[in-house]
Amino acid sequence: MPDPAFTPPSATLVPPDEAPVRKAGRPRRLTTSQVIQAAIAVGLEDLTMAKVAERLGVRVAVLYNYVKNREELVSLAARHAMAGQSFPEDEGQDWRAYARAYARAAYGLFRSDAQLLPLLISGKISPAAKLDNVERWLEVMMARGFTAERALWLLHAIDAIVMGSAVLASHAAAYADDYPAAVQDSIDARPRAELPLLNAHAGQVTACADPANWEAAIGMLLETAGG
């Protein structure tokens, strides 16, 4: 059941310097959607109620008419971001094709929004943020012969690969412009006798280290899964 506290974004934010003049003592009227959008614009990782209030041109106390506290605001904002994930349409395609498209959409979300992974890792995103996505996944996979149990475990495995790959891609980008080459250099820096297997299969090692090849892991998973 949708969270009644969550209102899908629909209104355009009014910058503080363009906000209409209000009579003294009358708080600005907002929507939950505007508060959420302001939180996202401020940045969820270092979000404070004061920063959101400043962006909206209101007193901090006004925000508590829309959210209980900072933690709830972060959770709602993350849920908004997760809801923006572009899932594949159910067009009767093979379940593997649907699963691959889902994985690409999820990976794209985590790579395009740098705030989501740190929030997930730090436990600041509620499980409620993903419930609608899980419901849709079950509808699609159970219509293709999966039991709920197998569909859920497959989703869990895909999400683990996707999120892990997104973390590794962030690490690789921060470490070197050419991460596979950096891995190869690390291998070459050691005596060959110490790493005989890595040297014998260096091509595969660097291919697996390439963040661009993350879908290969999804492919191996789907080869062994079934309805």
LINZIRA-V493977 format. One record per residue. N is the residue number from 1. PHI is phi in whole degrees, 0 to 359 (none if undefined). PSI is psi in radians with two decimals (* if undefined). BURIAL is I if it has 24 or more other ideal C-beta (glycine too) atoms within 12 Angstrom, else O. Layout:
n=N phi=PHI psi=PSI burial=BURIAL
n=N phi=PHI psi=PSI burial=BURIAL
This chain:
n=1 phi=none psi=2.29 burial=O
n=2 phi=301 psi=2.54 burial=O
n=3 phi=289 psi=2.06 burial=O
n=4 phi=297 psi=-0.32 burial=O
n=5 phi=281 psi=-0.21 burial=O
n=6 phi=262 psi=2.14 burial=I
n=7 phi=245 psi=2.05 burial=O
n=8 phi=304 psi=2.45 burial=O
n=9 phi=296 psi=2.32 burial=I
n=10 phi=217 psi=-0.38 burial=O
n=11 phi=260 psi=2.66 burial=O
n=12 phi=272 psi=2.34 burial=O
n=13 phi=295 psi=2.51 burial=I
n=14 phi=257 psi=1.98 burial=O
n=15 phi=305 psi=2.57 burial=O
n=16 phi=307 psi=-0.66 burial=O
n=17 phi=283 psi=-0.11 burial=O
n=18 phi=247 psi=0.08 burial=O
n=19 phi=293 psi=2.47 burial=O
n=20 phi=295 psi=2.61 burial=O
n=21 phi=291 psi=2.31 burial=O
n=22 phi=246 psi=2.72 burial=O
n=23 phi=290 psi=2.56 burial=O
n=24 phi=301 psi=2.38 burial=O
n=25 phi=88 psi=-0.17 burial=O
n=26 phi=259 psi=2.02 burial=O
n=27 phi=291 psi=2.60 burial=O
n=28 phi=294 psi=2.41 burial=I
n=29 phi=273 psi=2.18 burial=O
n=30 phi=238 psi=3.10 burial=I
n=31 phi=239 psi=2.77 burial=O
n=32 phi=302 psi=-0.64 burial=I
n=33 phi=300 psi=-0.75 burial=I
n=34 phi=295 psi=-0.67 burial=I
n=35 phi=296 psi=-0.75 burial=I
n=36 phi=296 psi=-0.80 burial=I
n=37 phi=298 psi=-0.67 burial=I
n=38 phi=295 psi=-0.68 burial=I
n=39 phi=297 psi=-0.75 burial=I
n=40 phi=296 psi=-0.72 burial=I
n=41 phi=295 psi=-0.63 burial=I
n=42 phi=291 psi=-0.68 burial=I
n=43 phi=113 psi=2.06 burial=O
n=44 phi=289 psi=-0.53 burial=I
n=45 phi=294 psi=-0.66 burial=I
n=46 phi=245 psi=0.50 burial=O
n=47 phi=290 psi=2.41 burial=I
n=48 phi=228 psi=2.69 burial=O
n=49 phi=297 psi=-0.59 burial=I
n=50 phi=296 psi=-0.72 burial=O
n=51 phi=294 psi=-0.70 burial=O
n=52 phi=294 psi=-0.77 burial=I
n=53 phi=299 psi=-0.72 burial=I
n=54 phi=296 psi=-0.73 burial=O
n=55 phi=296 psi=-0.62 burial=I
n=56 phi=273 psi=-0.17 burial=I
n=57 phi=73 psi=0.63 burial=I
n=58 phi=228 psi=2.97 burial=I
n=59 phi=283 psi=2.65 burial=O
n=60 phi=304 psi=-0.67 burial=I
n=61 phi=301 psi=-0.51 burial=O
n=62 phi=297 psi=-0.62 burial=I
n=63 phi=297 psi=-0.50 burial=I
n=64 phi=286 psi=-0.03 burial=O
n=65 phi=279 psi=-0.21 burial=O
n=66 phi=242 psi=-0.53 burial=I
n=67 phi=222 psi=2.68 burial=I
n=68 phi=288 psi=-0.70 burial=O
n=69 phi=195 psi=-3.10 burial=O
n=70 phi=299 psi=-0.73 burial=I
n=71 phi=299 psi=-0.74 burial=O
n=72 phi=293 psi=-0.67 burial=I
n=73 phi=296 psi=-0.75 burial=I
n=74 phi=299 psi=-0.77 burial=I
n=75 phi=297 psi=-0.77 burial=I
n=76 phi=295 psi=-0.70 burial=I
n=77 phi=293 psi=-0.69 burial=I
n=78 phi=294 psi=-0.67 burial=I
n=79 phi=296 psi=-0.68 burial=I
n=80 phi=300 psi=-0.76 burial=I
n=81 phi=295 psi=-0.74 burial=I
n=82 phi=295 psi=-0.65 burial=I
n=83 phi=293 psi=-0.36 burial=I
n=84 phi=280 psi=-0.05 burial=I
n=85 phi=297 psi=2.29 burial=I
n=86 phi=273 psi=1.74 burial=O
n=87 phi=275 psi=2.66 burial=I
n=88 phi=293 psi=2.58 burial=I
n=89 phi=285 psi=2.54 burial=O
n=90 phi=278 psi=1.77 burial=O
n=91 phi=246 psi=0.39 burial=O
n=92 phi=79 psi=0.22 burial=O
n=93 phi=291 psi=2.85 burial=O
n=94 phi=305 psi=2.54 burial=O
n=95 phi=298 psi=-0.57 burial=I
n=96 phi=293 psi=-0.68 burial=I
n=97 phi=296 psi=-0.72 burial=O
n=98 phi=295 psi=-0.76 burial=I
n=99 phi=297 psi=-0.71 burial=I
n=100 phi=297 psi=-0.75 burial=I
n=101 phi=295 psi=-0.66 burial=I
n=102 phi=298 psi=-0.80 burial=I
n=103 phi=299 psi=-0.73 burial=I
n=104 phi=297 psi=-0.73 burial=I
n=105 phi=295 psi=-0.75 burial=I
n=106 phi=295 psi=-0.77 burial=I
n=107 phi=298 psi=-0.75 burial=I
n=108 phi=299 psi=-0.65 burial=I
n=109 phi=297 psi=-0.85 burial=I
n=110 phi=291 psi=-0.54 burial=I
n=111 phi=279 psi=-0.46 burial=I
n=112 phi=274 psi=-0.41 burial=O
n=113 phi=242 psi=1.69 burial=I
n=114 phi=293 psi=-0.23 burial=O
n=115 phi=279 psi=-0.43 burial=I
n=116 phi=293 psi=-0.82 burial=I
n=117 phi=298 psi=-0.82 burial=I
n=118 phi=300 psi=-0.63 burial=I
n=119 phi=292 psi=-0.69 burial=I
n=120 phi=296 psi=-0.82 burial=I
n=121 phi=297 psi=-0.62 burial=O
n=122 phi=273 psi=0.04 burial=O
n=123 phi=74 psi=0.42 burial=O
n=124 phi=265 psi=0.05 burial=I
n=125 phi=249 psi=2.17 burial=I
n=126 phi=290 psi=2.61 burial=O
n=127 phi=302 psi=-0.38 burial=O
n=128 phi=299 psi=-0.40 burial=I
n=129 phi=296 psi=-0.41 burial=I
n=130 phi=250 psi=-0.08 burial=I
n=131 phi=301 psi=-0.72 burial=O
n=132 phi=296 psi=-0.66 burial=I
n=133 phi=294 psi=-0.70 burial=I
n=134 phi=294 psi=-0.70 burial=I
n=135 phi=299 psi=-0.77 burial=O
n=136 phi=295 psi=-0.71 burial=I
n=137 phi=300 psi=-0.79 burial=I
n=138 phi=299 psi=-0.74 burial=I
n=139 phi=303 psi=-0.81 burial=O
n=140 phi=291 psi=-0.85 burial=I
n=141 phi=287 psi=-0.65 burial=I
n=142 phi=291 psi=-0.49 burial=O
n=143 phi=291 psi=-0.26 burial=O
n=144 phi=253 psi=0.32 burial=I
n=145 phi=96 psi=0.00 burial=O
n=146 phi=284 psi=2.53 burial=I
n=147 phi=283 psi=2.80 burial=O
n=148 phi=300 psi=-0.69 burial=O
n=149 phi=297 psi=-0.85 burial=O
n=150 phi=292 psi=-0.64 burial=O
n=151 phi=296 psi=-0.72 burial=I
n=152 phi=291 psi=-0.70 burial=O
n=153 phi=293 psi=-0.62 burial=O
n=154 phi=294 psi=-0.75 burial=I
n=155 phi=299 psi=-0.74 burial=I
n=156 phi=300 psi=-0.76 burial=O
n=157 phi=293 psi=-0.73 burial=I
n=158 phi=296 psi=-0.78 burial=I
n=159 phi=298 psi=-0.67 burial=I
n=160 phi=297 psi=-0.75 burial=O
n=161 phi=293 psi=-0.77 burial=I
n=162 phi=297 psi=-0.87 burial=I
n=163 phi=292 psi=-0.69 burial=I
n=164 phi=297 psi=-0.71 burial=I
n=165 phi=294 psi=-0.65 burial=I
n=166 phi=294 psi=-0.70 burial=I
n=167 phi=296 psi=-0.81 burial=I
n=168 phi=296 psi=-0.63 burial=I
n=169 phi=294 psi=-0.68 burial=I
n=170 phi=295 psi=-0.75 burial=I
n=171 phi=298 psi=-0.81 burial=O
n=172 phi=298 psi=-0.75 burial=I
n=173 phi=296 psi=-0.63 burial=O
n=174 phi=284 psi=-0.48 burial=O
n=175 phi=278 psi=-0.78 burial=O
n=176 phi=202 psi=2.66 burial=O
n=177 phi=294 psi=-0.62 burial=O
n=178 phi=238 psi=1.53 burial=O
n=179 phi=294 psi=-0.77 burial=I
n=180 phi=305 psi=-0.67 burial=I
n=181 phi=294 psi=-0.61 burial=O
n=182 phi=294 psi=-0.63 burial=O
n=183 phi=295 psi=-0.77 burial=I
n=184 phi=298 psi=-0.72 burial=I
n=185 phi=298 psi=-0.65 burial=O
n=186 phi=294 psi=-0.67 burial=O
n=187 phi=294 psi=-0.79 burial=I
n=188 phi=295 psi=-0.43 burial=O
n=189 phi=285 psi=-0.25 burial=O
n=190 phi=261 psi=2.61 burial=O
n=191 phi=302 psi=2.39 burial=O
n=192 phi=302 psi=-0.57 burial=O
n=193 phi=294 psi=-0.40 burial=O
n=194 phi=280 psi=-0.44 burial=O
n=195 phi=228 psi=1.03 burial=O
n=196 phi=297 psi=-0.66 burial=O
n=197 phi=286 psi=-0.69 burial=O
n=198 phi=296 psi=-0.68 burial=I
n=199 phi=292 psi=-0.63 burial=O
n=200 phi=290 psi=-0.46 burial=O
n=201 phi=235 psi=0.64 burial=O
n=202 phi=300 psi=-0.62 burial=I
n=203 phi=299 psi=-0.78 burial=O
n=204 phi=292 psi=-0.62 burial=O
n=205 phi=298 psi=-0.84 burial=I
n=206 phi=290 psi=-0.56 burial=I
n=207 phi=296 psi=-0.74 burial=O
n=208 phi=292 psi=-0.50 burial=O
n=209 phi=282 psi=-0.29 burial=I
n=210 phi=287 psi=2.03 burial=I
n=211 phi=302 psi=-0.44 burial=I
n=212 phi=292 psi=-0.28 burial=O
n=213 phi=262 psi=0.35 burial=I
n=214 phi=298 psi=-0.49 burial=I
n=215 phi=292 psi=-0.32 burial=I
n=216 phi=298 psi=-0.64 burial=O
n=217 phi=294 psi=-0.66 burial=I
n=218 phi=297 psi=-0.72 burial=I
n=219 phi=299 psi=-0.73 burial=O
n=220 phi=296 psi=-0.68 burial=O
n=221 phi=297 psi=-0.81 burial=I
n=222 phi=291 psi=-0.45 burial=I
n=223 phi=296 psi=-0.52 burial=O
n=224 phi=260 psi=-0.13 burial=O
n=225 phi=265 psi=2.84 burial=I
n=226 phi=190 psi=2.88 burial=O
n=227 phi=274 psi=* burial=O
